[in-house]
Amino acid sequence: MTKVKDLQRKWMKEPDYKSAYAALDDEFQLAKTLIEARKQAGLSQDQLARRMKTSQSYVARIESGQVRPSTNALERFARATGTRLKITFEPAEAS
């Protein structure tokens, strides 16, 4: 059986795959940050969903990167996890 890590390594050698993967980096980082905040708050997805007044499946979708949450949803997420939402703009990298 092939491991996902091995497939990823192989696919990253393909320029099209590598650029598509890089284009998703911001979404991956957001998903990782959301998961870390929830875990730091000691909440399950279901507990977080109840605090946010949403469904557990929505929390799962934003944590997996399947859905881009609105600013309103991110504010509810922050309140529910006892954190503060901070949005910043950074200079784009030179191509």
FENVENHU-V519236 format. One record per backbone hydrogen bond with DSSP energy under -1.0 kcal/mol. NH is the residue of the N-H (numbers start at 1). CO is the residue of the C=O. E is the energy in kcal/mol with one decimal. If there is no record, write none. Layout:
nh:co:e
NH:CO:E
NH:CO:E
This chain:
nh:co:e
7:3:-2.0
8:4:-3.0
9:5:-2.1
10:6:-2.0
11:7:-3.2
12:8:-2.3
13:10:-1.3
14:11:-2.2
18:14:-2.8
19:15:-2.4
20:16:-2.1
21:17:-2.8
22:18:-2.3
23:19:-1.9
25:22:-1.6
28:24:-2.3
29:25:-2.6
30:26:-2.3
31:27:-2.5
32:28:-2.4
33:29:-2.4
34:30:-2.6
35:31:-2.3
36:32:-2.4
37:33:-2.4
38:34:-2.3
39:35:-2.5
40:36:-2.7
41:37:-1.7
42:39:-1.3
43:38:-2.2
48:44:-2.5
49:45:-2.5
50:46:-2.1
51:47:-2.0
52:48:-2.3
54:49:-2.6
59:55:-1.7
60:56:-2.5
61:57:-2.1
62:58:-2.5
63:59:-2.3
64:60:-1.4
66:61:-1.7
67:61:-1.2
74:70:-2.3
75:71:-2.4
76:72:-2.2
77:73:-2.4
78:74:-2.5
79:75:-2.4
80:76:-2.5
81:77:-1.6
83:78:-2.8
